Amino acid sequence: MAQLFRPSSNTIARVSIAAVVFLVGGTLAVAYIVDRGAWNTAVRVEPLQPVLFSHKHHVKDDGLDCRYCHTSVETSRYAGLPPTETCMTCHSQIWSNASVTQPIRDSWSSGKSIEWTRVYDLPDFVYFNHSIHINKGIGCSTCHGQVDEMPLTYRANALNMNWCINCHRQPAQYIRPRSEVFNIDYVYPANQPALGQQLVKEYQVQSLTDCVTCHR
């Protein structure tokens, strides 16, 4: 009986299988990189804003507290954006004729709010409350990064579900004293390794990972 397959067929079969595995693995790797990369998550991408507002200048150089502009962050679901009046408190006196602050003056004259571009824009099916996190000892920089080093504001973290759940599962690693919530430069004291667990108990923080916590 004649041989149906040549001896080289075994090699061809092995190479073909390896190529298919490589192709499938490569496709999954590329999909993962695209899904988690800046192109999709917008991490470290500075969106165009109507005013070239620098957190670095206002927070680090001028020493403004987060709550000066984000007035509702401790009591509301939303951190809030400053009204034009807040900006004009200073800019009616300083940089009052600068071109970079012209949109602020235009807003003040017209009574029309400045249309800022959202840096963090969660999907409609995700519920997030700023005040709960603030009052449970989660610092601003935990999610928003070192905004005092941002000449232009960008998204520091992707805020995908896995990122949020990691914090919910291990809150002791992220919680800080309430007095340090707005301290961007806060570091956990090395001589108090149990501080996180103590604060979890003191603030009655629950490790909430069920779906309805965020999807309501």
C-alpha positions as CSV (number, residue, x, y, z in Angstrom):
1,M,0.0,0.0,0.0
2,A,1.4,3.4,-1.0
3,Q,2.2,5.9,1.8
4,L,-0.5,8.5,2.1
5,F,1.7,11.2,3.7
6,R,5.3,12.1,3.1
7,P,7.7,12.0,6.1
8,S,7.8,15.8,6.0
9,S,4.1,15.9,6.9
10,N,4.8,15.5,10.6
11,T,7.0,18.6,10.5
12,I,4.4,20.6,8.6
13,A,1.7,19.5,11.1
14,R,3.8,20.6,14.0
15,V,4.7,23.9,12.4
16,S,1.0,24.5,11.5
17,I,-0.2,23.8,15.1
18,A,2.6,26.1,16.5
19,A,1.6,28.8,14.1
20,V,-2.1,28.6,15.0
21,V,-1.2,28.7,18.8
22,F,1.1,31.7,18.2
23,L,-1.5,33.5,16.1
24,V,-4.3,33.0,18.7
25,G,-2.0,34.0,21.6
26,G,-0.7,37.0,19.7
27,T,-4.3,38.1,18.9
28,L,-5.3,37.8,22.5
29,A,-2.2,39.7,23.6
30,V,-2.8,42.5,21.2
31,A,-6.5,42.7,22.2
32,Y,-5.4,42.9,25.9
33,I,-2.8,45.6,25.2
34,V,-5.3,47.7,23.2
35,D,-8.0,47.3,25.8
36,R,-5.7,48.3,28.7
37,G,-3.7,50.8,26.8
38,A,-4.0,54.6,26.7
39,W,-5.7,54.5,23.3
40,N,-8.8,52.9,25.0
41,T,-8.4,54.0,28.7
42,A,-7.1,57.5,28.0
43,V,-4.7,57.1,30.9
44,R,-2.1,59.9,30.8
45,V,-3.9,61.6,27.9
46,E,-4.5,65.3,28.4
47,P,-7.9,66.2,27.0
48,L,-8.3,69.6,25.3
49,Q,-9.9,72.1,27.7
50,P,-11.4,75.5,27.0
51,V,-9.0,76.9,29.6
52,L,-5.4,75.7,30.0
53,F,-5.9,75.1,33.7
54,S,-2.8,73.9,35.6
55,H,-3.4,71.9,38.8
56,K,0.4,72.1,39.3
57,H,0.3,75.9,39.4
58,H,-2.8,76.2,41.5
59,V,-2.2,73.3,43.9
60,K,1.6,73.1,44.3
61,D,2.6,76.6,43.6
62,D,-0.3,78.5,45.1
63,G,-1.3,76.0,47.7
64,L,-5.0,75.7,46.9
65,D,-6.9,73.0,48.7
66,C,-9.0,70.6,46.6
67,R,-12.2,71.8,48.3
68,Y,-11.7,75.4,47.2
69,C,-12.8,74.4,43.8
70,H,-14.5,71.0,44.4
71,T,-16.8,72.3,47.1
72,S,-19.3,69.4,47.2
73,V,-16.8,66.5,47.3
74,E,-17.4,65.8,51.1
75,T,-21.2,65.9,50.9
76,S,-22.2,64.9,47.5
77,R,-21.9,62.1,44.9
78,Y,-20.1,64.6,42.7
79,A,-17.0,66.5,43.5
80,G,-18.3,69.5,41.6
81,L,-16.7,72.0,39.3
82,P,-16.0,75.6,40.3
83,P,-18.4,78.3,39.0
84,T,-16.8,81.1,37.0
85,E,-17.2,83.3,40.1
86,T,-14.7,81.2,41.9
87,C,-12.1,81.7,39.2
88,M,-12.9,85.4,39.0
89,T,-12.2,85.8,42.7
90,C,-8.5,85.8,41.8
91,H,-8.5,86.5,38.1
92,S,-10.3,89.7,38.3
93,Q,-7.2,90.9,40.1
94,I,-4.3,88.8,38.6
95,W,-3.8,87.8,35.0
96,S,-6.9,89.9,34.4
97,N,-5.8,90.7,30.8
98,A,-4.0,87.5,29.9
99,S,-5.2,85.7,26.8
100,V,-5.1,82.3,28.7
101,T,-7.8,83.6,31.0
102,Q,-10.0,85.2,28.3
103,P,-12.5,82.3,28.3
104,I,-13.0,82.9,32.0
105,R,-13.8,86.6,31.4
106,D,-16.1,85.7,28.5
107,S,-18.0,83.3,30.7
108,W,-18.3,86.0,33.4
109,S,-19.6,88.6,31.0
110,S,-22.0,86.3,29.2
111,G,-23.2,84.3,32.3
112,K,-22.6,81.1,30.4
113,S,-20.7,78.4,32.2
114,I,-17.4,77.1,31.0
115,E,-17.8,73.8,29.2
116,W,-15.0,71.7,30.7
117,T,-14.1,68.4,29.2
118,R,-14.5,65.6,31.7
119,V,-11.3,63.8,32.5
120,Y,-13.0,61.0,34.4
121,D,-16.3,59.9,32.8
122,L,-17.7,56.7,34.2
123,P,-20.4,54.8,32.3
124,D,-24.0,55.5,33.2
125,F,-24.4,52.0,34.7
126,V,-21.7,52.7,37.3
127,Y,-22.6,54.3,40.6
128,F,-19.9,56.2,42.4
129,N,-20.2,58.5,45.3
130,H,-17.3,60.9,46.2
131,S,-18.5,61.7,49.7
132,I,-18.7,58.1,50.8
133,H,-15.1,57.5,49.8
134,I,-13.8,60.7,51.3
135,N,-15.5,60.1,54.6
136,K,-14.2,56.5,54.8
137,G,-10.6,57.8,54.5
138,I,-9.8,57.3,50.8
139,G,-7.5,60.1,49.6
140,C,-8.0,62.1,46.4
141,S,-4.6,61.0,45.1
142,T,-5.5,57.4,45.5
143,C,-7.7,57.7,42.4
144,H,-6.6,61.0,40.8
145,G,-2.8,60.6,41.2
146,Q,-0.4,63.5,41.9
147,V,-2.5,66.3,40.4
148,D,-0.1,68.8,42.0
149,E,2.4,67.6,39.4
150,M,0.1,67.9,36.4
151,P,0.5,71.1,34.3
152,L,-2.5,69.8,32.3
153,T,-4.9,67.4,34.0
154,Y,-5.0,63.8,32.8
155,R,-6.5,60.5,33.9
156,A,-4.1,58.8,36.3
157,N,-5.9,55.5,36.6
158,A,-8.2,53.6,34.2
159,L,-10.8,53.1,36.9
160,N,-11.9,49.8,35.3
161,M,-13.9,47.3,37.4
162,N,-10.9,45.2,38.4
163,W,-9.0,48.3,39.6
164,C,-11.9,49.3,41.8
165,I,-12.6,45.8,43.2
166,N,-9.0,45.4,44.2
167,C,-9.4,48.4,46.6
168,H,-12.8,47.1,47.8
169,R,-11.2,43.7,48.6
170,Q,-8.3,45.2,50.5
171,P,-9.4,48.6,51.9
172,A,-6.7,48.5,54.6
173,Q,-4.0,49.0,51.9
174,Y,-5.6,52.3,50.7
175,I,-7.4,53.9,53.7
176,R,-5.8,56.8,55.5
177,P,-6.7,59.1,58.4
178,R,-9.5,61.4,57.5
179,S,-7.3,64.4,58.3
180,E,-4.9,63.3,55.5
181,V,-7.5,62.7,52.8
182,F,-6.7,65.9,51.0
183,N,-3.0,65.6,51.5
184,I,-1.7,64.7,48.1
185,D,1.8,63.8,49.4
186,Y,0.6,61.6,52.2
187,V,2.6,58.4,52.7
188,Y,1.8,55.5,55.0
189,P,3.9,55.6,58.2
190,A,6.4,52.7,58.2
191,N,6.3,52.4,62.0
192,Q,2.5,51.8,62.0
193,P,2.0,48.7,59.8
194,A,-1.4,47.9,61.4
195,L,-2.8,51.5,60.8
196,G,-4.9,50.4,57.8
197,Q,-6.7,47.7,59.7
198,Q,-7.2,50.0,62.7
199,L,-8.8,52.6,60.4
200,V,-11.0,50.0,58.7
201,K,-12.5,49.1,62.1
202,E,-12.7,52.7,63.3
203,Y,-14.4,53.9,60.2
204,Q,-16.6,50.8,59.9
205,V,-15.4,50.1,56.3
206,Q,-16.9,47.1,54.7
207,S,-15.3,45.0,51.9
208,L,-18.2,45.4,49.4
209,T,-17.7,43.5,46.2
210,D,-21.2,42.5,45.3
211,C,-22.6,43.8,42.0
212,V,-25.3,46.1,43.4
213,T,-22.6,48.2,45.2
214,C,-21.7,49.9,42.0
215,H,-24.4,48.7,39.5
216,R,-27.7,50.0,40.8
